[in-house]
């Protein structure tokens, strides 16, 4: 297993190598039903060439946009240098706040697969980015269609099995305005773009994707209260990530993502860090 950087990133390669070695070692002992011969696992066991590294996670603060009804982000100082000789805080945050990954037990009744059910080899994935900013600007309720995917493939080639498909909507521009980001109308309805349920089902069954991600607060559009895409990902034990950052810094394909959700016992999801290695 090796990571091949360009010369200026030699120092980063050592860190990445440790991460991937740890992922591989943990995967060997995993009890997950996911296949270790998946494309994602192959990527983790092989070589990642990159010229730059991009952080795809938002900074967590008390002012981030929150899903209506979710708990506020709270930081509390519990130890100080003056009193205790060190500095320490506690924090409170919902499992589905900030840049976060969802788990099957959050969307399927009776499903006990928590955030800890995703084996390490599932969390190193090649990324595909479909730019839907024009459509999303025209309609906040836009839903990514199968034709959008086919149009992307006409330019970039067929989506490879094991790919993590990202919908770039441009919604990150609203991140510092929580009301605009959630975009809730007077009747309580949410308005932001997402994946059409039928598109997500086709991506899973026909393109054999690893999961989906987006820069809004839902891989489902705000208008879809059935959560069709999240339910599809949950039923097939795929990945669903919301509130991603810096997606405009990724190429249409070729980047490799390392996904790091917190391993919360029985977690319905988790805030997370995502690092992208861009060729």
Secondary structure by P-SEA (a helix, b strand, c coil): cbbbbcccaaaaaaaaaaaaaaaaaaaaacccccccccaaaaaaabbbbbccccccccccccccccccccccbbbbbccccccccbbbbbbccccccccccccccccccccccccccccccccbbbbbbbbaaaaaaacccccccaaaaaaaaaccccccccbbbbbbcccccccccccccccccccbbbbbbbbcaaaaaaaaacccccccccccccccccccccaaaaaaaaaabbbbbcccccccccccccbbbbbbcccccccccccbbbbbbcc
